[in-house]
């Protein structure tokens, strides 16, 4: 493995990044094949529609989000999940402040570039 996180991740030891207005994220565990990212959204914040070559699965820890995914839109809330195929257009609007756990395969190398 070329890229690899520590074996354990502690929230209070990982810096929060601010990729967009009202959106912060922590890069959690990763290696070349997989990456887990915690993302906090303020109410009204937007995960702008985009695509990438990675498979993505998202778990909704808290909050309410309207997700668009490959031309379909649904409201998801705590306990729900979303699967995004590689290169599919997807994004979300945060309707109630919350936290998402995004997992990518392969890892998002662009998230590690500073």
Secondary structure, DSSP 8 states (H G I E B T S, - for coil): --SB--SS--GGGS--EEEETTEEEEEEEEETTEEEEEEEE-TT-EEEEE--SSEEEEEEEEEEEEEEETTEEEEEETT-EEEE-TT--EEEEEEEEEEEEEEEES--HHHH--
